[in-house]
Amino acid sequence: MSAIAERVSSTRSRLQAAEQRFGRPAGSVTLLAVSKRQPASALRAAHAAGLRRFGENYLSEALGKQAQLRDLDLEWHYIGPIQSNKTKDIALNFDWVHTLDRLKVARRLSEQRPPGRAPLQVCLQVNISGEASKSGCSPRDTLALAHAIAALPRLRLRGLMCIPAPDSDFSRQRAAFARLAALQAHCRETGLALDTLSMGMSGDLEAAVAEGCTLVRIGTALFGPREQGEHA
């Protein structure tokens, strides 16, 4: 078994244990492999170990890997900051976008998604910890922005996403995720059909599962450590 296959197995076991510990149905949390700065060969090994959903932060890097892996049935998620001049390539080449936080960008993605393709699945990124250095809309603006995005053609708003401030304390990790879950519940009360909570990374997976995540974005636990400052 390859090192990546061993890490995939270990991460799946960790996720299953968290689901059981916090009373979540088995298989209720989707594992998204964060593959930024990983070579195409690492993604191919992860696919061989059973993964098919990959999250990329850097557009040019992602497009190169997509070209090398066209023979595989992969689902591509864009999880990096979105520049307005990059929306066309994102709309053409990705299945999901997790980092939508401006109506202008949402409109561009909607206009540039080919009519013959399935709608682009999107999550609204919320700056749940109020960090000046983080992207994301403010919690108070989330509801209005979510309704505006949900009305756009060729996009399907699936839910909310967050990257809380790093914190090793389990109770504080849970508190941040609980705020996003409550915000999503409020959005659903107003008629939005949201089914996705994209939250949780290698260091806080269990807290995210405890607070109702439906998708975790895992990099380090699957592919090994990256450069200092990378937290996925």
Buried (B, 14 or more C-beta within 10 A) or exposed (E): EEEBBEBBEEBBEBBBEBBEEBEBEEEEBBBBBBBBBBBBEBBBBBBEBEBBBBBBBEBEBBBEBBEBBEEBEBBBBBBBBBEEEBBBBBBEBBBBBBBBBBBEBBBBBBEBBEEEEEBBBBBBBBBBBEEEEBBBBEBEBBBEBBBEBBEBEBBBBBBBBBBBBEBEEEEBBBBBBBBBBEBBEBBBEEEBEBEBBBBBBBBBBBBBBBBBBBBBBBBBBBBEEBEEEBBB
